[in-house]
Amino acid sequence: MNVLVTGGAGFIGSHLVGRLVAEGRAVTVLDDFNDFYDPRLKRANLAPLLDRITLAEADIRDEAEVNALFAKGRFDAVYHLAARAGIRPSIANARLYIDTNINGTFNLLEAARVNGMKRFIFASSSSVYGTITETPFREDMCIDQTISPYAATKLAGEQFCSNSARLYGIRCVCLRFFTVYGPRQRPDLAIHKFTRNIFEGRSIEQFGDGTTRRDYTYVDDILDGLMACLAYEGPLFEIFNLGENKTTSLAELITLIEAALGKKAVIKKMPEQPGDVPLTYADISKAQRLLGYKPGTPLSEGIPKFVDWFLHKEQ
């Protein structure tokens, strides 16, 4: 099988590329190595795999580049992970997020249509659930109010996938990721940032009173869900939550990181941030039933694994 992975140099993408290569798939990575965070980290993620993949450096917003890549690659499946990420940056620069996450996704789906590609797997986000208070979050809930441009772009991407499935017969699977962490996690994300600051004896910023709760998902569990989508033969359009089906408070998360590092955090309390939600909590019964998804790394095990990776990286 010939597979394209957009955003394949990033945190989740590079892990996915490694898994695909290990299974003997022919893999092309599309990544623009933008400066949202240090491009050298992304290049390092792919470095061990470069002799076994095809690397295309291009921006998904560039319609001509995308079309040329699809015409040449003749892909059997696309994993679309490339996106401008982050709630707070999207509020500051909404236009960039709309251009990349909506127009870029449309470019890929249109290239898939033109080139007869029939399997498209889209990385969505738990942020689409917005202000919903009923938990756990189910895929069939009515979503009528997102609270950040990032979330809005992900919901729009799901809708364009729905269009492509129903109009053109492209099998589109949308995966709503719930707070993914693990080795190679982006340095701007909370677990990585907290770990570095506590390790270096610097303060960490705790937004709110520490009671906000998240459904944290270890990257290996996300990979299992992603890989299962290659064999999925259900309805042409489907949405799945990929989470752990457990919630942890921010204060509890900090305690776990402290224990793994053997150091106490210096906490700087900050006001709650616009766009943040008080709780995320995934109902994963649908993914369990139809994808065979079975998360196996609880946060109590995943944080020590992440910290071990971090400490070895720092040596």
N, C-alpha and C positions, 0 to 999 in steps of 0.2 A: 504494500500500500504506500502511495506517495502522499505525504502529509505536509501542509504548510502550517507553521506556527507563527502568528504575528505577535510581536512583543516577546519573542523567544529568548532574548538576552536578559530579561528581567527576572525577578525573584521566582514567581511560579513558572513562568515560561521556560527558564533554563532547566528547572527540575523536570518539567514535562518533556523537553527535548531529550534529556538524558534517558528518561524512561522509554520513549519511542525508539531511540537509537538502540537501546539494550534489547528491545524486542525485534530488531531487524527491520524497522521501517525506514524508508527513504524520507529524509526530513530536510525541508527548506525553512530557514528562519528569515523572517522579515522584521527588521528593527531599524529605527532611525537614530538610535543612540543619542537621544536628546539629553539636555542638561537638567532635567527635573531633579535628578541626583547624579552623582559623579559617573560619567560614561565609562570610566576606567573599571568601575565595579561590574558593570554589565559585560564589558569585554572579558573580564576575568571569569565571569560566570560561564561563558561559552568556550573559553580557551581550551579546556581539555577535550572539547567535542569538535573543534574546527576541522579536523581531518576526516570527519565522518558525516558532515552536513554540508549543505549549500547555504551560504550566507548572502542575503540580499539586503543591502543598506539603502533603505528608502522610507519615505513618509507615506502613511496610508492616506493622507490628504491629497497626494499626487495621483490623480486619476490615471494619467498616462503610464506612470511607473507601475501602478497596480495592474492595469490591463496587460502590460507587456509581460509582467511576471506570471500572471495566470495563463496567458497564451503559451508561454514557454514551458511552464511547469506541469500543466495538465494534471492538477492535483485531484486525488480521490476524496480528500477531506481537508477542511480548514479548521484550525483552532484559533479563534480570534481573541487574543488576550491583550493586544496593544490598545492602550488608552491613556489619556491624561487622567491621573488618579488623585484622590484626596478630596475630602469635603471642603476644608477651609480654603485651599488654593482655588477651588472652583468658584467660590463666592467672590474672590478677588479678581478672577480673570475668566468670567463665564464664557465669553466669546471664543476663547481658545478651546475650551472644553466642548462647546457645541460644534466647532469646526472639526476637531479631531474625533470625538466620540460618536457624533451623529453622521457628519459627512464622510468621515473615514470609514465607518461601518457600512454606510450605503455604497461607497466605492467598492468595497470587498464583496458585498452581496451582489452587486450588479456585475462585477467581473465573474463571479461564480455562475450567475445566470447565463451570461454570454458564452462561457466556456463549458457549459453542461456539467458543472460540478454539483454533486448531489448530497453532500454532507457538510454542515456548517455548525460548529460548536462555539457558542458565544459566552464569554465570561461576563456575567452580570454581577449584581451586588445586592447584599441584604439592605443596603441603604434605600432601595426602592420602596421599602415598606413604610418609610416616612413616619407619619404621626400615628400609625395604627397602635392601639394600646392592647388589643386582645393578643394573648400569646398562648402557645408558640405560634410563630408566623407560618401560615400555610400558603402554598402557591396559588390557591383559588380565592384568596382574599381580594376584595375590591380595593384597588390602590387609587386613591383620588387626591392625594396631597403629598407629594415629595417636598423636602425642605432644603434642598441644595441643588445647584445646577448639575453637579456630578450625578446625583441620583436621578435627576430628570433625564440626563443624557443616556443613562443605562436603561431606563424604562423605555425611552424612545428606541434604543437599539433592539430591545425585545420586540417592539411592535414592528419594526422593519423586518426582523426575522420572521415574524408571523406572516407579514405580507408575502415574503419570498417563498415560504412554505406553501401557502394557499394558492398563490398565483402561478408559481413556477415549479412546484414540486421539489424544492430543495428541502431536505430533511434538516431542520434547524432545532438544535437543543440549546436552551438557555440555562446557564447554571448560576444561581445566586450564591456567591461565596459569602461566608460569614467569618470576618476578621481572621484572615489566614496569617500564620506565623511559622517560623522555623528557620533553618540555616539559609543564609542569603537574603533574609527579609530586608526590605528597603530601610535605609538608616533613618528615615524621617518618621517611621511608624513607632507607636508607643513602646512596644516590648523592646525593640532594638535600642531606641533612644534612652529608655529607662535603664536598661542594662549597662549601656556605655557610661551614662552619667553616674550611676551608683558605683560602678567599677572604678571610675576616675575620681570619686569623691566630690562630684559636683551635684548641685541640687537638681531635683526633677520637678516639673510643673504638673501638679494635679489639678485638672479642671473640674470644678464642682467639689462636692463634699466627699467624693470617693464611693458613693453608692450607685453610680451608673453601672450597668451590667452589660456584658458582652458574651456572645457565644463564640469562643475562640476555637479555631480549627487548625490542627497541625497539617503542614503542607503535604505529608505523605497521604493523609486521608483525602485531601482534595485531589491529589494525583489519581487515586483509585477511582474516584468519581469521573474524572476527565477521561481516563482510559476506557471506562465502561461505555462511554458514549460512542466509541467506534463500532461497537457491536449492537447498539440499541436499534431496534426495528419497530418501535411503537408508532404512534401518530407522527405525522410529518412535522408538527410543531409541538414542542413540549418544554415545560419549565420545571427545574428541580432546585430545591434548596440543598446546598452542601454545607453542613455545619456539624457540630458535635451533639446538639440537642441537650446542651447544658449551659448554664450561665454562671459567670463569675464577676464579682464586683471589682471595681478599679482598685479599691483598697486591698482586696484579697490577692489580686494580680501582683501588686507591689510587694506584698509579703512573700509570695512565691519566688519572685526574682531575688529578693533579699536573702532568702534561705539558700537558693542555689549559688549565689555569689559569696555567701558568708559575710555580707556587709549590710549595714543599715543605710536606708535612704534618707537624704535630707530633702524634705518635702516642702515645696513652695506652693501654697494654695492659691489657685487662680479662679476667676469667675467662669461659669459655664460658657462654652463657645457656641456661637450661632451655627446652626446646621447639625449639631450633635443631637442624638436621640438618647433617651434615658435607658433603653433596653433593646437588645437584639436577642432573639431566641428562635432557633430553627426547628420547625416540625420536619423531620427527615423521613417520615414514614413512606412517602411516595418514592423517594430515591432508594430507600431500602427495598421496596417492593419491585420496582421496575428496573433499577440499575444494579441491584445487589450491593448497594452502598452500605458499608459497615465501618464507621470510624473506630479506630483502635488505639488512639493516643490521647488520653485525657490530659488536661492542662497540667495536672500534677506530675506527669511524666514528660510532657512536651517542653515545659520551661527548663528543666535541667538539661534536656537535650540541646535546646537552643543556647543556653549559657555555656555548655561544654564546647559547642562550635565557636561561639564568640571568643572564649578564652584561648582556644587553640589558634584562632585567627590573629589574636593580638600578640602571640608569642613570636 
